[in-house]
Amino acid sequence: MKNKKLIILVSLLTAFAILFGAFFLQVYRGVFITQFSYLIQDIEQDELDEYIELCSPPGNEAFIYFDNINRFPSENAEDYKRIVLYADISNFSILHYMRTNCFMHDYLKNSNFCFAIPGDAVYYKIERFSRKAKIPIGTLLIYSADLDENEIHNCIKNLFVDNYFTNNLCGNIKYRSNLKSENLIALSENPFS
């Protein structure tokens, strides 16, 4: 009799643990990023002038500032590149997810990045059991005067990207990606043109 009760108790605890694990995965880990990609673009002089004006002094909430002592080492637009970062996101959950925010960090001292702007499509719905390719998650400005494309790629690989999601049951679910360990592909043209 005692053995039977013990078997039933263990079975119930195992079933509860499996159900709790499945619930946790569906609610808190239902989405995942399968790939990051980026597009390098030139920047116009008037756009750079506007950025210099907006970022001096730092404090504008629209930008994420990097550890860059001399944010604008040059006032020539040819010395900078715009980098648009994209993510392919899959949702294997029964819940719809909404991507709500993004923060980028570069922990290198005196980063080549001047600043980042969270993506234009910050609020992006990922339907249940779907995959969305090339979601723009952020734009970065990099001082690239003496960098070739391979060195720019290595700078991007130094980034940590925090994407925030929400669903019907929970908000502010954070996914941190270290781009060093992620699949990162350079695009040759705008995926939306």
N, C-alpha and C positions, 0 to 999 in steps of 0.2 A: 504494500500500500504506500509506504514511504517512497519507494523508488518510483512509483507511478506519479505521485505528486511532484517529485523532483523533476522527472522527465517533462511533465506538463509545464512546470515553472520555467525550466530552461528553454523549452519550445516557445513559450509566450515571450520571454525576454529576448530570444533570438529574433522572433517575428517583429517585436517592437523595435529592436535595433535596426533591422533591415528597413522597416517602414520609416523610421526616423532618418536614417541615412538617405533614403530615396527622397523624402520630403526636403531634407537639407540641400541635396544636389539640385532639385527642381527649383527651389526658392532662391538659394544663395549662389549657386554655381551653374545656372542654366545656360549661360552664354559663355563662349570662349572665342578668343581671337586666333584665327588660323594663320594669318599672314599680315605683315606690314609692308607697305610700299611707299615710295616717295617720288616726287617730281621736282626737279631743280629748274627754277625759272629765273630769268633776268629781272632786274628791278629798274624802274624809271627814276630819273633824277628828282622829279617833283614829288614822287612817292617817298623817296629817301628823305628829302628835305622835311616832309610832313612828319615822318617818323622821328627824326631828330628833334623837331619842335615839340612833339607830343611826349617824348621820353626824357626831356631835360627840364626840370629835374625828374628823377624816377618817382613814380607814385600813381600813375594812371592804372586804374583797375582792369583795363582791357588787356593788359600785357602781363606775361609771366617773365620776370627778369631772371637772367642767369648770372652766375658769378663771373662777371666780366668787368674788370677794373676800368678799362677804357672802352665803353660800349660802342662808340663810333670812332674807330681809329682813323677813318678817312671820311671825307665828305663827298667822295666820288662814287656814284651809283655803280660803276663798273667793278668796284671792289667788293660788292655784296651780291648775294644770291638769296632768292626766296625759295624755301623748301616747304612743299605741301606734303603733309604726312597723311597716309590713308591706312585703314585697317579693314580686313575681311573678317566679319563677325558672324558666327553661327549660333543659333539658338536651338538647343535640343530639349527645351523645357515645354511643359504644357501651358506655361504662362507667357504672355507678351512681355517683352522687356523694352524699356526706353533708355537710350544712352543720354545722360543728362549733363555730363561735364567731363573735362579732360585737363590734366596738369602734366607738364613735362619738366623733368629735372635733368641737369647735367652736373655730375659731382666733380668734374675736373676743375681745378683752379684755373681762373682766367680763361673760361670757355670761349671758343670762337663764336658761339651764338650770342646775338645781341639781345633778342627777346623772342617770345613765342606768343601767338594769338590763338586762343582756343578755337576749334573749328567752326566754320559758318553753320554747319549742320550739327550743332551741339545736341539738340533734342532730336533724336533719330529713333524711330520705332523699329524694333526687330520682332517680327511676328513669330509666334510659336512654330517650332519645327521648320525654320527657314534659315537662309544664309544670305547675307547682304555683302556684296563685294565693293571694295573701294569707297568706304565711308570716309569722307574727309574729317580728320580728328584734330587737325591743328596746322597752323602755318608758322614757320620759323624764319627769322632773318639771320643769316650767317655772314660774318666777315670772311670772305674767301679770296682775297687778293692774291695770296701766294699758295692756294690750295688747288690740287687737281681733283678730278671727280672721285678718285679712289680715297683721297684724304677726306673729302667731304663725307663719303660713305662711312669712313671710320669715325668721324665726328658724330654722325647720326647714331652709329652703333653704341656710343657712350650714353645715350639717353635712357632714362627711365620714364615710362608713360603710365600715368594713373588714369584709367577710364572709370567713370562712375555710372552705374545703372540703377534703375528702379523697376519694380514690377507691382502687380496688384497687392502683394502681401508685404513687401519690404522696400525701403528706400535707401539710397546712399550705399549701394553695394560696390565695393572698390575692387578693381582688378589691376594689379601692378604688373607691368611688362618691362623686363630688362631687354632692350633691343639687341644686346650682345648675344643673347641666347635665342633670339627670335629669327624667323625666316624674314629677311629684309630684301626687297627687290626694288631696283631703280627702274622708273618708268621713263619711256622716251617721249611720251606725249600725254596731254591731259586726257584722263579716261572719260571725261564728260563732253568732249568737243566733237 
